[in-house]
Amino acid sequence: MRSVWSVFLAVVVLPSLAAAADFRLTSPTVKDKGIIGNEHVFNGFGCTGNNTSPELRWERAPKGTKSFAVTVYDPDAPTGSGWWHWVIFNMPPETTSLPAGAGKPEGGGAPQGSVQSMTDFGQPGYGGPCPPPGDKPHRYIFTVYALKIDQLPLQKEASGAMVGYYLNQNKLGKASFTAKYGRK
């Protein structure tokens, strides 16, 4: 029995884990464990950034991926539930990047057919970091999800939490990096 279990792990489980571990998300302007620059900071709530979503690139998505989604989430926001800064989903499976500025819903930089749903700023599209003055620097988790379905059955009015529920129910894999931003 022990040898059957070992064969199962070697043939089925370990290659799946390795494939998921190869899925990778990067950005040329926001580095993992780095500080987010003013170009990507929110413009409002006392912040004076350019509010431009960063360019994102991903590679080695899991086999069978039928669509992608990207989120930017701040778990340190003083809300008790974090803060959704960007939620975009229903990106076609051939998508491997988003250009800088794709988070402007009216800008046309996002893939055709994709949906940018509501952020916690109360509007769709990218809303950059803007933590309260004096807080320790907040973490911003950039995540791309590889999904096993073509489209999430949601509209642009869907909340980040609702989209997150569907993402976790339908993910084949995800890749993330975390950057920080704080203000005095």
Secondary structure as UniProt FT lines:
FT   HELIX           2..8
FT   HELIX           9..13
FT   HELIX           14..22
FT   STRAND          24..26
FT   TURN            32..33
FT   HELIX           38..40
FT   STRAND          43..44
FT   TURN            45..46
FT   STRAND          47..48
FT   STRAND          56..59
FT   TURN            63..64
FT   STRAND          67..74
FT   TURN            75..76
FT   TURN            78..81
FT   STRAND          83..91
FT   TURN            93..94
FT   STRAND          97..98
FT   TURN            100..103
FT   TURN            105..107
FT   TURN            112..113
FT   STRAND          115..116
FT   TURN            120..121
FT   TURN            133..134
FT   STRAND          138..147
FT   TURN            156..157
FT   HELIX           160..170
FT   STRAND          171..181
//
